[in-house]
Amino acid sequence: MYKKRRGPLPVRLLPLAFTVLCGYLFMTLINCQVAISSKQQELASVQTQLTAQLTENAELSSTLDQGDDAIIERYAREQGYAKPNERVFVDISGK
């Protein structure tokens, strides 16, 4: 007489739907792990830059505290000048 109505998906499609869902979740997990790894590398790079900038700021602050003569001397040394009878050693190793 009347056929019994089943759920929205036939029973045979449930394992297929479950497999597709698991595959989708697995691919999403892989994509998230790749993004996390990339962001961790970016964070390490930014932390290195921060450390270098803080060191430079500390040097500039100490130079500023020493007065105008220290600022002028620092600028002259950056331009390659030296005091009379002063030996200047240049590191040519590239490190």
C-alpha positions in Angstrom: 0.0 0.0 0.0 2.0 3.0 1.3 5.7 3.1 1.1 7.5 4.2 4.3 9.2 7.5 3.8 12.8 7.5 4.9 15.0 10.5 5.9 16.2 13.2 3.5 19.1 11.1 2.4 18.9 7.5 1.5 20.8 5.2 3.8 23.3 4.3 1.1 24.4 8.0 0.7 25.2 8.5 4.4 28.7 6.8 4.3 29.5 8.8 1.2 28.4 12.1 2.8 30.4 11.2 5.9 33.5 10.5 3.9 33.2 13.8 2.0 32.7 15.7 5.2 35.8 14.0 6.8 37.9 14.9 3.6 36.8 18.5 3.8 37.6 18.8 7.5 41.0 17.2 6.8 41.9 19.6 4.0 40.8 22.5 6.2 43.0 21.3 9.0 46.0 21.1 6.6 45.4 24.6 5.3 45.2 26.0 8.8 48.5 24.3 9.8 50.2 25.8 6.7 48.8 29.2 7.6 50.0 28.9 11.2 53.5 27.9 10.1 53.7 30.8 7.8 52.5 33.2 10.5 55.1 31.8 13.0 57.9 32.4 10.6 56.6 36.0 10.0 56.4 36.5 13.8 60.0 35.3 14.2 61.2 37.8 11.5 59.3 40.7 13.1 60.7 39.8 16.5 64.2 39.9 15.1 63.5 43.3 13.5 62.1 44.5 16.9 65.3 43.4 18.7 67.5 45.2 16.2 65.4 48.3 16.4 65.4 48.3 20.2 69.2 48.0 20.2 69.5 50.9 17.8 67.1 53.0 19.9 69.2 52.3 23.0 72.4 53.3 21.2 70.8 56.5 19.9 69.4 57.3 23.3 72.8 56.9 25.0 74.4 59.1 22.3 71.7 61.7 22.8 72.3 61.7 26.6 76.0 62.3 26.0 75.4 65.6 24.3 75.9 67.3 21.0 79.6 66.4 20.7 78.8 62.7 20.8 76.1 63.2 18.1 78.6 65.0 15.9 81.3 62.3 16.5 78.9 59.5 15.7 77.8 61.2 12.5 81.5 61.8 11.5 82.4 58.1 12.2 79.5 57.0 10.0 80.9 59.1 7.2 84.3 57.4 7.6 86.2 60.1 9.6 88.5 59.4 12.5 90.4 61.3 15.2 94.0 62.3 14.5 96.4 59.4 15.2 93.5 57.0 15.6 93.6 53.5 14.0 90.4 52.4 12.4 89.9 48.7 11.7 87.4 47.7 9.1 85.9 44.2 9.1 86.1 43.0 5.4 84.9 39.4 6.2 81.3 40.4 5.3 79.9 39.1 8.6 
